[in-house]
């Protein structure tokens, strides 16, 4: 069997140059006092249903900013910065809202008053809102106000087996990313009001935290449920993964059957009463993905045409970076993902899947704890030792990428990760707690308010041309027209649309074309 250096050499420069990437970045709209903005999605930003770069995620108050596909980190970040500039200028023109720069939410109102996303009157728009209503019934609306950054990544010539090998290794080594880049060790007490938790009180500011926490977002406070806890999805190949999802999408779940599709007044509670309403309800640190055709189910697309790229979903917003992430982090991710692809990746087992879940929760809650041990194939190993082993294996990959570009940027990213792991006070999660203590009286809200204001001013101060404004205004207006066109062309009653969309027949491997219903991307 070939070694990792041999596999790296076999890729060749052209395939490495063919690496592609994109970002999806979520942020809550907040008021200056650190509370959630309850206003509708600004019309001047365009249609959340059809705009290619500006939409909403779960809540009407949660913006999602999306880049296109890029060949370089620099061009991708430039586009994301530009989208931010337009959004913040639009928010400034109509009031005093800003983007909340932490993954954990700002001050929240009662759960039932957190607004879910609204996407117009078309069937596809209504379905997106009903899906979010279902998430609210199943998990609570507060849980849906958590924000993160998703990194979409591909390399030419990788087949299904290659991507699933990458995914297995990513899940094994995800603790390293949570430790290095987790930036959510604290939260406002409004987030956990009425919920059991293991957080500790910090001062008298309404702040709760874990002293050695890295990413509360990815721990037990995050997107968790008893129902999803029953899923032990294997990533040993496309067929097994697809079968697991198919089962979850078609298996009735008693608690959700009790909620029902509609309430007594006829309003919709959820899209389906199955364990998962749709594919995206299955939450993981990483997903295999494929661009879908209009109306096509994501699982059908994967089964028919295979994995096209992977989506990394565990990255916190870095509150010290104006757009939530920096070039060094992204270069480290590129090296890390190539290592996941090239390293040996044995099949996972039910025992390992349980082990990985435990490692994730330990790292999220206690990742900076001196001497913390995780489990590796049933044996305890210190998180720091295991992380340094992985980092040492990244060096030749970083060097190969630097040789292509004539820089040392990837090697510097690896070196920075090494020093940060050895000096945990340098980690973003530690920096957050230090800044809270030194400048904000241990107040989470006070710290993030100040960082949000600083970011707001930094991005508004960047150059912005009339041509950029005209282009973004035109894009927003076009998206509104596109939404109107979708609404005008609907012909099916919504209930028929819903039944057809969630039908198990749309998940199968049949080659016959399914009726076009409108693309329900979430």
Number of C-alpha atoms within 10 A of each C-alpha: 6 11 11 17 13 11 14 20 12 11 14 11 14 10 13 16 15 15 16 19 23 23 24 19 23 29 28 29 26 26 19 17 13 23 18 22 26 17 12 13 22 15 12 16 22 25 27 27 26 20 20 16 20 26 23 23 24 27 26 25 25 28 23 21 23 22 23 14 15 18 13 15 17 12 15 20 20 12 18 20 18 18 19 20 23 20 22 19 16 17 18 14 11 10 9 12 23 25 27 31 33 31 28 29 31 30 20 22 15 11 15 12 11 21 19 26 27 22 22 19 16 22 24 25 23 19 25 25 25 23 24 27 22 26 22 22 15 19 15 16 24 22 21 20 27 26 26 24 23 22 20 21 21 22 21 15 10 16 14 19 15 16 25 26 23 27 27 24 23 22 20 21 19 22 24 24 22 23 27 25 22 29 30 30 29 30 26 20 20 18 23 16 13 8 7 8 11 11 20 12 14 19 12 10 16 16 20 25 21 22 19 19 28 33 34 29 27 26 21 16 21 17 18 15 11 9 15 15 9 10 14 15 19 21 26 18 17 19 14 13 18 20 17 16 22 19 15 23 24 19 13 15 15 13 13 21 13 9 16 17 17 13 11 7 6 8 10 20 23 26 26 27 22 20 25 25 21 23 15 13 17 17 12 15 16 20 20 23 20 20 14 17 12 14 17 22 21 22 26 21 21 22 19 14 12 18 23 19 22 23 22 22 18 22 26 32 27 23 24 20 12 20 23 20 20 15 15 18 18 18 21 24 19 23 24 26 21 20 24 25 24 22 18 16 18 10 14 17 14 11 11 16 18 11 17 21 15 15 23 25 19 20 29 28 26 22 32 24 17 12 12 15 20 23 15 16 11 10 8 11 16 14 25 23 14 16 22 17 12 17 20 12 16 22 18 16 23 24 19 20 21 16 13 12 11 10 12 14 18 28 23 18 20 26 17 17 25 19 13 17 22 15 11 20 14 15 21 24 30 21 17 23 25 14 16 19 16 10 12 18 15 23 24 32 25 19 22 24 25 17 20 23 16 15 23 23 14 12 19 17 10 11 8 14 8 7 9 14 14 11 10 19 17 13 19 23 16 16 21 20 15 16 21 16 12 18 16 11 9 16 11 12 9 16 13 10 18 19 12 15 25 18 14 13 12 20 23 17 13 12 8 6 8 15 12 11 18 18 15 21 16 17
